[in-house]
Amino acid sequence: MIQLTTSQFMLVYNMLSFTIAAMFAAFIFFTGARTQVGEKYRPALLISSLVVAIACYHYFRIFNSWEEAFTLTNGSYVASGKPFNDAYRYVDWLLTVPLLLVELVAVLNLPKSEREGLFGKLAIAAFLMIALGYPGEISTDMTTRAIWGTLSTIPFLYILSILWGKLGATMSSQPPYVQVLMKNIRLLLVATWGFYPITYMFPMMGISHEASLVGVQVGYAIADVLAKAFYGVMIYWIAYAKSEADGSLPKGAH
Ligand SMILES: *C/C=C(C)/C=C/C=C(C)/C=C/C1=C(C)CCCC1(C)C
């Protein structure tokens, strides 16, 4: 029987609430920033807006589900009988992870032929990564969790290695300050995406069921803010710097 202390319950509650606010603010920012970059980089900004809008919606649902899943009884939060719905998160990733990949491919501005083949491979790998992770996420058996987690890690490593290589390959043709931005987003990508499998492992680390439940929710929320909102800001910086370098910055943008 799950029994959360008030502070455990409130930590997740506040973190989810903060994430809703962060995604909403990011949506307004990206929507406004779109006209500040050159025409060919605008699709990347539009996709950033879409990603945080989808995430904002799902965080609303996750927040409500969290609230309904527990009731305050004798000073602690116990399961209300309504299950906490983890599926919102995975549905969110199924939609947003491919979009985040498109966003990056869009800002790299690769030739059309290369872009399409690349995106197909990445989209399939992203789908496999998330679909294989889900059965483990909802399982209470740690061996099952470890097996699905390991399977999911294969497409995960494949995605990271492709992106790392592509970013490296297009970097050399960029002005030095764009190269710095691209190096930074590459690190952000590996660090934040790497945070998901680490968070996934919390329940396998021998901590209490309550602590791992809280840890997983807080961990994924932090990772989502960084991998969607902050990553979108970095995409904007790259788009702006590249527009400046190729002279496509709209008049009046500064
Ligand atoms: C906005 C959401 C993003 C960027 C989600 C990314 C999710 C991952 C990189 C998840 C990876 C996983 C593994 C590599 C193994 C364990 C299961 C997952 C799905 C947590």
The ligand as an ORCA input file, in Angstrom:
! r2SCAN-3c Opt
* xyz 0 1
  C      10.347     15.317    -24.357
  C      10.643     13.977    -24.083
  C      11.837     13.335    -24.343
  C      12.989     14.035    -24.985
  C      11.921     11.966    -23.952
  C      12.987     11.180    -24.078
  C      12.948      9.870    -23.577
  C      13.993      8.987    -23.554
  C      15.316      9.313    -24.127
  C      13.737      7.711    -22.927
  C      14.586      6.687    -22.871
  C      14.401      5.403    -22.184
  C      15.502      4.527    -22.219
  C      16.737      4.819    -23.008
  C      15.524      3.245    -21.461
  C      14.453      3.154    -20.414
  C      13.137      3.573    -20.942
  C      13.123      5.023    -21.438
  C      11.915      5.097    -22.361
  C      12.916      5.941    -20.232
*
